[in-house]
Amino acid sequence: MNDEDLSLTSAESAPPERTAEAALRPRRLEEFVGQKVVRDQLSLVLDAALARGRAPEHVLLSGPPGLGKTTLAMIIAAELGAPLRITSGPAIQHAGDLAAILSSLEEGEVLFLDEIHRLARPAEEMLYIAMEDFRVDVIVGKGVGATSIPLDLPPFTVVGATTRAGLLPAPLRDRFGFIGHLDFYDAEELREVVRRSAARLEIELEDAASIEIASRSRGTPRIANRLLRRVRDWAQVRGTGRLDLDAAKEALRVYEVDERGLDRLDRAVLSALCGRFAGGPVGLSTLAVAVGEEVETVETMIEPYLVREGFLLRTPRGRAAAPAAWTHLGLAPPEGPEGVAPMLGRF
């Protein structure tokens, strides 16, 4: 593992889509749209640390994908005027990997650990000591001849990001001085995200088109920015070049994003649930196999939005289709003793 793997990928080596996404990220906390409570709390933490001339306490950010956890980590480093080191839990397979990262940190540096809940257990235990005592114990040798050499570390700040905060062990979670939970965005906040992104991309975007894109973005800025770029592509290739309401609707029809923000995979999950399993309940793993996706993909990327929008129900017996799912697919809910209403009553 080298420094290039752990640092922010340069614009020259990044894929075009990732480079475009990075260009849309706000640079400062005052530019960040939405998440007002987290922004205010985080601003207080950073301002206090700067006033004391010390590194701020460690920060944990949790919430669904695409809401801005990585962006906030970058903003924290920018606000502090500190270097940023980026890595992820799955990339750290051994405690030695983490020791190499920690021992190379500079004073005041920000270490961003994405998917921190997926850290290997030996690395977790090493991180406990490093976060609390700014020390790492390096083991030299093996067996009875092994020797532990303590290595002092300069003060630094860990910013952890997780989509599954419940999987973090309590000893690790307790070492974060600030824990912020990011929620889905409302329509007006997403409109502001789309407008700002259009300005950065030097796109002339009509208000009606920004409303249409925001309404289909599932409460997620990352999706809003992606849809904006796809609408731009359609307008450039098949339209007049103007990003108006007609262009937005036609582009989103091509990319199979419907009026409620459901894409092909969302509808496949609902279709399997209503069609193959008569509305459920059905186990998550069975549902994932039915649509040809990994369980984690269905659980973290698809299910939260379907539950929030009232299409899907999580029950002790498995996942079940809500009446809104049948209606959205243009299907009639089952009737009789095994119909939707009696079935919901048992849950």
C-alpha positions, 0 to 999 in steps of 0.5 A, a space after each residue: 500500500 503506497 501513499 498514492 493509494 491513501 491520498 485523494 486521487 488527482 484529477 488527471 488520473 481519476 475517471 471522467 465521471 469521478 472528476 466531474 463529481 469532485 468538481 461539484 463538491 463544495 469547498 467550504 462549510 458555508 457552501 454546503 447545502 442542507 444538513 443544517 444541524 450537522 453543519 452548525 454543530 460541526 462549525 462550532 467544533 472546528 471554530 473552537 479547535 482553531 481558536 485553541 490552536 489544536 486539532 479538533 476531536 475525532 468526527 464520525 459521520 453516519 447516514 445513507 450513501 450520497 449525502 455528503 460524508 466524503 465532502 464534509 471530510 474534505 471540507 473539515 480539512 480545508 477549514 483547518 488548513 490541514 492535509 487530508 489522507 483518504 482510505 477506507 475500512 476494506 482497504 486496511 486488511 491488517 493492523 500493519 497497514 493501519 500502522 503504516 498509515 498512522 506512522 506517516 501522518 503529519 501533525 494536524 493531518 485529517 485521516 478520512 476512513 470511509 466505511 469505517 465499520 468494515 475495519 478488520 478487528 486487529 486494526 480496530 484495536 490499534 485505532 482505539 489507542 491511536 485515537 485516544 493516546 496518539 500512540 501505536 504499538 509496533 510488534 517486532 518479531 514473532 512468537 515468544 520473541 516478539 517485542 512491542 515498540 510504542 511509537 508516539 504519533 503527532 496529534 491528528 483527527 480521524 473522520 470516520 464515515 459509515 452507512 451502518 453505524 450500528 455495526 461499529 463496536 462501542 469502544 470505537 464509537 465512544 472515541 469520537 468526540 462528535 457524531 453527526 447523522 446525515 438525513 435525506 434532503 428535501 426538495 428545496 435543498 435538492 433544487 439548490 444543489 442542482 442550481 449550484 452544480 449547474 452554475 459550476 458546470 456552466 449550464 443554463 438550467 431552467 427552474 422547471 427543469 431543476 424542480 423536475 430533477 430534484 423531485 426524482 433524486 431520491 433525497 440524495 445530492 449525489 443522484 441529483 448531480 448525476 441526473 443533471 449530467 445525464 439531462 445535459 448529455 441528452 440536451 446536447 445530443 438529442 435536444 436543442 442544447 437547452 435544459 428545459 422541462 421537456 429535456 429533463 423529462 425526456 432524458 429521465 425517461 431514457 434513463 428509466 427514472 420515473 416520477 417518484 425517483 424509482 429506477 429500473 432496479 427499484 422497480 425490479 425489487 417491487 415487481 419481484 415482491 408483488 409478482 413472484 412473492 404475492 406481496 411477501 413477506 419474503 426474506 431479504 436474501 431471497 429477494 436479492 437473489 430474485 433480482 440478481 443483486 447482492 444482499 448489501 446492495 438491496 439493503 443499503 442502496 435500494 431498501 431505505 428509499 423504498 421504505 421511506 417512500 412507503 413502498 416497502 415494509 420491513 417486518 419480523 417475517 421479511 420484506 412486504 409490499 405496501 399498497 403504494 407499491 402495487 398502485 405504483 406498478 399499476 397492479 391491483 392489490 390482492 383481496 380476500 383473507 390473504 390480501 394486503 390489508 389483512 396481511 399488514 394487520 398481522 405485522 
